[in-house]
Amino acid sequence: MSIRLDGQVAIVTGAGQGLGRCHALALADRGAKVVVNDLGGDDAQSANANAVVDEIKAAGGEAIAHGANVADYSQVEDMVRQAMDAWGRVDILVNNAGILRDKTFAKMPLDDFRLVVEVHLMGTVNCTKAVWDIMREQDYGRIIFTSSSSGLYGNFGQSNYGAAKMAMVGLMNTLHLEGAKHNIHVNCLAPTAGTAMTEGLFPEPVFKLMSPDAVSPAVVFLSGPEAPSRKVLCAGGGSFAIFKGFETNGMSLLPDEVSPEGIAAVWEQLNDQAGMTELQAGFEQPGKFAEQAAKKLGLKLTG
């Protein structure tokens, strides 16, 4: 199966270099018209976006640059307006823009925490909100959030970054449900790559192996007409995996056992992974708990 994006319009944020640049080039190579976003004005990063546009055009594609700060909704709206003026639709949104302000939580100023959350989480929210009604009206959309292993599993010195990146999963879960009837598929990418943001984290030979180019096929896949929805696709160095959030079956306690001591007494059973399930929506958990409680009490749920 060949994945083609001919006639589709993609917006890629933070696309002047690194992962975003590779994503933009990969989407254009499959036929998409691309808005190359990078924080701009007349500075070097805007020049980076223009350089990517030139690369796409030199290869026979179509692209425009935009220097919107994703944390500023009015600038994001202008970016989407320019995409609509140029091509009349937006089919794909790749939320890639981000920054780092690494410090241990004890030493981290709250301003650094807020800034990272503002750029990663609210930047993603702003861009998604700006295209949401367009995708609803055209009954088609493919949206990709950029999560991270730092959010999925934690990483020392990245409480701000990790919090923002795990928030992507929660946002994905709900927008998957809300967008389904309009054929809007929402997924997360959890990339690992040697970029300006990760330089120094890997030994040099490994850094070279972890090329951003090896991640972008995942973006093309998640942008395609047959893309899944509500998945966290992990990618790095040519390897790919799916992150899943499972919940143990758990167990219900009798009313006179519901206490901190009661939880402690069954802690091993609560951690038993046998029969774990991946819930598909938030309401499934209270439903499961209600069923367990009723069974414990010898009752039968109705309705």
C-alpha positions as CSV (number, residue, x, y, z in Angstrom):
1,M,0.0,0.0,0.0
2,S,1.4,3.3,-1.1
3,I,0.5,6.3,1.1
4,R,-0.1,9.4,-1.0
5,L,-1.1,12.8,0.2
6,D,-1.7,14.5,-3.2
7,G,-4.0,17.5,-2.9
8,Q,-3.9,17.6,0.9
9,V,-2.6,20.6,2.9
10,A,-0.4,20.1,6.0
11,I,0.7,22.5,8.7
12,V,3.9,21.5,10.5
13,T,4.9,23.6,13.5
14,G,8.5,24.1,14.5
15,A,9.5,22.9,11.0
16,G,12.6,25.1,10.4
17,Q,15.0,22.4,11.6
18,G,15.4,19.0,13.2
19,L,12.3,16.8,13.4
20,G,9.9,19.4,12.0
21,R,12.0,20.0,9.0
22,C,12.2,16.3,8.2
23,H,8.4,16.0,8.8
24,A,7.7,18.8,6.4
25,L,10.0,17.4,3.7
26,A,8.5,13.9,4.1
27,L,4.9,15.1,3.8
28,A,5.8,17.2,0.7
29,D,7.5,14.2,-0.9
30,R,4.2,12.4,-0.6
31,G,2.3,15.2,-2.4
32,A,1.1,17.4,0.4
33,K,1.2,21.2,0.2
34,V,3.0,22.3,3.4
35,V,2.9,25.3,5.7
36,V,6.3,25.4,7.2
37,N,6.0,27.1,10.6
38,D,8.9,28.3,12.7
39,L,9.0,31.1,15.2
40,G,9.9,34.1,13.1
41,G,9.9,37.6,12.1
42,D,13.2,38.4,10.4
43,D,15.4,36.3,12.7
44,A,17.4,33.2,11.9
45,Q,14.6,30.8,12.7
46,S,12.3,32.4,10.1
47,A,15.2,32.1,7.6
48,N,15.2,28.4,8.5
49,A,11.6,28.1,7.6
50,N,12.2,29.9,4.3
51,A,15.0,27.5,3.5
52,V,12.8,24.5,4.1
53,V,10.2,26.0,1.7
54,D,12.9,26.5,-0.9
55,E,13.9,22.8,-0.5
56,I,10.3,21.7,-1.1
57,K,9.8,24.0,-4.1
58,A,13.1,22.8,-5.6
59,A,11.8,19.2,-5.4
60,G,8.6,20.3,-7.3
61,G,6.4,20.7,-4.3
62,E,4.3,23.6,-2.9
63,A,5.0,25.3,0.4
64,I,4.7,28.6,2.3
65,A,6.5,29.7,5.4
66,H,4.9,31.3,8.5
67,G,6.6,32.6,11.7
68,A,3.7,32.2,14.1
69,N,4.4,31.8,17.8
70,V,2.2,28.8,18.6
71,A,1.7,30.1,22.1
72,D,-0.1,33.2,20.6
73,Y,-3.6,32.2,19.3
74,S,-3.9,35.3,17.1
75,Q,-0.7,34.4,15.3
76,V,-1.9,30.8,14.9
77,E,-5.2,32.0,13.4
78,D,-3.3,34.1,10.9
79,M,-1.2,31.1,9.9
80,V,-4.3,29.0,9.3
81,R,-6.0,31.8,7.5
82,Q,-3.0,32.0,5.1
83,A,-3.2,28.3,4.5
84,M,-6.9,28.6,3.7
85,D,-6.3,31.6,1.4
86,A,-3.6,29.7,-0.5
87,W,-5.2,26.3,-0.8
88,G,-8.7,26.3,0.7
89,R,-8.4,23.5,3.2
90,V,-6.3,22.0,6.0
91,D,-6.1,18.2,6.1
92,I,-3.1,17.5,8.3
93,L,-1.7,19.2,11.4
94,V,1.6,18.1,12.9
95,N,2.2,19.8,16.3
96,N,5.9,19.6,16.6
97,A,7.0,23.0,18.0
98,G,8.7,22.9,21.4
99,I,11.4,24.2,23.8
100,L,13.3,22.9,26.7
101,R,14.0,24.5,30.1
102,D,15.5,21.5,32.0
103,K,16.2,21.7,35.8
104,T,15.3,19.6,38.7
105,F,11.9,20.5,40.2
106,A,13.6,21.9,43.3
107,K,15.7,24.4,41.3
108,M,13.1,25.1,38.5
109,P,11.6,28.6,38.5
110,L,7.8,28.5,38.0
111,D,8.2,30.7,35.0
112,D,10.2,28.0,33.3
113,F,7.5,25.5,34.1
114,R,4.8,27.7,32.8
115,L,6.7,28.6,29.6
116,V,7.3,25.0,28.6
117,V,3.7,24.1,29.3
118,E,2.5,27.2,27.4
119,V,4.6,26.3,24.3
120,H,4.1,22.5,24.2
121,L,0.6,22.1,25.6
122,M,-1.2,25.4,24.8
123,G,0.7,25.7,21.6
124,T,-0.7,22.4,20.5
125,V,-4.2,23.4,21.8
126,N,-4.0,26.7,19.9
127,C,-3.1,25.1,16.6
128,T,-5.6,22.3,17.0
129,K,-8.4,24.7,17.9
130,A,-7.6,26.9,14.9
131,V,-8.1,24.0,12.4
132,W,-10.8,22.0,14.3
133,D,-13.9,23.6,12.7
134,I,-12.3,23.5,9.3
135,M,-11.7,19.7,9.6
136,R,-15.2,19.2,11.0
137,E,-16.8,21.0,8.1
138,Q,-14.8,19.1,5.5
139,D,-15.3,15.8,7.4
140,Y,-11.7,15.0,7.3
141,G,-8.6,15.6,9.4
142,R,-5.4,14.0,10.6
143,I,-3.9,15.6,13.8
144,I,-0.6,14.6,15.4
145,F,0.5,15.6,18.8
146,T,4.2,15.2,19.8
147,S,4.5,13.4,23.1
148,S,7.7,12.0,24.6
149,S,9.1,9.1,26.7
150,S,9.8,11.9,29.3
151,G,6.0,12.2,29.7
152,L,5.1,8.5,29.3
153,Y,7.7,7.3,31.8
154,G,9.4,10.4,33.4
155,N,12.8,11.8,33.0
156,F,15.1,13.4,35.6
157,G,15.1,17.2,35.4
158,Q,12.1,17.4,33.0
159,S,9.1,17.8,35.2
160,N,7.8,20.7,33.1
161,Y,8.5,19.0,29.7
162,G,7.2,15.6,31.0
163,A,3.9,17.1,32.3
164,A,3.3,18.9,29.0
165,K,4.1,15.8,27.0
166,M,1.8,13.4,29.0
167,A,-1.0,16.0,28.7
168,M,-0.8,15.3,24.9
169,V,-2.1,11.8,25.6
170,G,-5.1,13.1,27.6
171,L,-5.9,15.6,24.9
172,M,-5.6,12.9,22.2
173,N,-8.0,10.6,24.1
174,T,-10.8,13.1,24.2
175,L,-10.4,14.6,20.8
176,H,-10.3,11.1,19.3
177,L,-13.8,10.7,20.7
178,E,-15.1,14.1,19.7
179,G,-13.6,14.0,16.2
180,A,-14.6,10.4,15.3
181,K,-17.9,11.2,13.6
182,H,-16.2,13.9,11.4
183,N,-13.4,11.5,10.3
184,I,-10.8,13.4,12.3
185,H,-8.1,11.0,13.5
186,V,-6.0,12.1,16.4
187,N,-2.7,10.4,17.4
188,C,0.5,11.0,19.3
189,L,4.0,10.6,18.2
190,A,6.7,9.9,20.8
191,P,10.0,10.5,18.9
192,T,13.6,9.9,19.9
193,A,16.0,11.7,17.6
194,G,19.4,13.4,17.5
195,T,18.4,17.1,17.2
196,A,19.5,20.4,18.5
197,M,17.2,19.7,21.5
198,T,18.9,16.4,22.3
199,E,22.5,17.1,21.4
200,G,24.7,15.9,24.2
201,L,22.3,13.3,25.5
202,F,23.6,10.6,23.3
203,P,27.2,9.4,22.4
204,E,28.2,10.7,19.0
205,P,27.8,7.4,17.1
206,V,24.3,6.9,18.5
207,F,23.4,10.6,17.9
208,K,24.1,10.0,14.2
209,L,22.1,6.8,14.2
210,M,19.1,8.6,15.7
211,S,18.5,10.7,12.7
212,P,15.3,12.7,12.5
213,D,14.7,11.3,9.1
214,A,14.1,7.9,10.7
215,V,11.1,9.3,12.6
216,S,9.3,11.1,9.8
217,P,7.9,7.9,8.2
218,A,5.7,7.6,11.3
219,V,4.3,11.1,10.7
220,V,3.5,10.2,7.1
221,F,1.8,7.0,8.2
222,L,-0.3,8.9,10.9
223,S,-1.2,11.5,8.2
224,G,-2.5,9.1,5.7
225,P,-6.1,8.3,4.8
226,E,-6.0,4.9,6.5
227,A,-4.3,6.2,9.6
228,P,-5.5,4.8,13.0
229,S,-6.7,7.0,15.8
230,R,-6.0,7.3,19.5
231,K,-2.6,5.7,19.2
232,V,0.8,6.6,20.7
233,L,3.4,5.7,18.1
234,C,6.9,5.7,19.4
235,A,9.7,6.1,16.9
236,G,13.5,6.4,16.9
237,G,16.5,5.1,15.0
238,G,14.4,3.1,12.6
239,S,12.5,1.3,15.5
240,F,8.8,1.7,16.2
241,A,6.5,0.7,19.0
242,I,3.1,1.4,20.4
243,F,2.6,2.8,23.9
244,K,-0.6,1.5,25.6
245,G,-2.1,2.6,28.9
246,F,-3.4,-0.5,30.7
247,E,-5.3,-0.8,34.0
248,T,-5.3,-3.9,36.2
249,N,-8.6,-5.6,36.9
250,G,-8.4,-4.5,40.5
251,M,-10.9,-5.7,43.0
252,S,-13.7,-4.4,45.2
253,L,-13.7,-4.2,49.0
254,L,-16.6,-4.8,51.2
255,P,-17.9,-1.6,52.9
256,D,-16.2,-2.4,56.2
257,E,-12.9,-3.1,54.4
258,V,-12.8,0.3,52.6
259,S,-9.9,1.9,54.5
260,P,-6.2,2.7,54.0
261,E,-5.4,-0.6,55.8
262,G,-7.9,-2.4,53.5
263,I,-6.0,-1.2,50.4
264,A,-2.7,-2.2,51.9
265,A,-4.0,-5.7,52.6
266,V,-4.8,-6.3,48.9
267,W,-2.0,-4.3,47.4
268,E,-0.5,-7.3,45.7
269,Q,-3.8,-8.3,44.1
270,L,-4.3,-4.7,42.9
271,N,-1.0,-4.9,41.1
272,D,-1.7,-8.3,39.5
273,Q,-1.4,-7.8,35.7
274,A,-3.3,-10.9,34.7
275,G,-6.3,-9.9,32.5
276,M,-5.3,-6.3,32.3
277,T,-7.4,-4.3,29.8
278,E,-6.9,-1.1,27.8
279,L,-10.0,1.1,28.5
280,Q,-11.3,3.0,25.5
281,A,-13.0,5.9,27.3
282,G,-13.1,7.4,30.8
283,F,-16.6,6.2,31.6
284,E,-15.5,2.6,31.3
285,Q,-13.6,2.8,34.6
286,P,-16.5,3.8,36.9
287,G,-18.6,1.2,35.0
288,K,-16.0,-1.5,35.8
289,F,-15.8,-0.4,39.5
290,A,-19.6,-0.4,39.8
291,E,-19.8,-3.9,38.4
292,Q,-17.2,-5.2,40.8
293,A,-18.9,-3.6,43.8
294,A,-22.3,-5.0,42.8
295,K,-20.8,-8.5,42.4
296,K,-19.1,-8.2,45.8
297,L,-22.4,-7.3,47.4
298,G,-24.3,-10.0,45.5
299,L,-26.3,-7.4,43.5
300,K,-27.1,-7.3,39.8
301,L,-26.7,-4.1,37.9
302,T,-29.6,-3.1,35.6
303,G,-29.9,-0.5,32.8
